[in-house]
Amino acid sequence: MKDEYFIRQTYAVALQSAELGFDPFSALLVQDGVVVASTSDHCIIESDPTAHAELHLIRTYCQQEKRISLEGITLYCNVEPCVMCSGAIHWAKLDRVVYGVGQQDLKKVSKGKPKPDCRHLINTGGSSIEVVGPILPEEGLAVLSAFPFKSKKERFAAHWKKD
């Protein structure tokens, strides 16, 4: 039940992001049952193609808290982490990762390219980070389906155009 509670929070943050015209992706860090940090995707806002929600969250939280690893913390994200974010999760040494919508279901609404399962990527090299998901994927797909998946280039241009 606690995983469902936090996944629903990621869906709410993702919906807020989509309503602002940004990517509908979000992540939160939970320690001892308390959200210690949350964010949405920042690729367009920061003109940074690597600022996916998971990576942005890990980076900013570690910098703010002066930490180099995140043992004892669970990462919740509304969508299964991509290859890049899986690498960041591996190096951050999180205890757990819980996601809502799997990459294969995301592809159905985004028309994106297939991505590998994150479990193997996160646990490359003998790591043992627990990966749980999908959790409440139908609710997550409802959020994602309401988002007009245009190219990042197109949304970037619309966001940064001069009036």
Buried (B, 14 or more C-beta within 10 A) or exposed (E): EEBEEBBBBBBEBBBEBBEEEBBBBBBBBBBEEEEBBBBBBBBBBEEEEEBBBBBBBBBBBBEEEEEEEBEEBBBBBBBBBBEBBBBBBBBBBBBBBBBBBBBEBBEEBBEEEEBEEBBEBBBEEEEEBEBBBBBBBEBBBBBBEEBEBEEEEEBBEEEEEEE
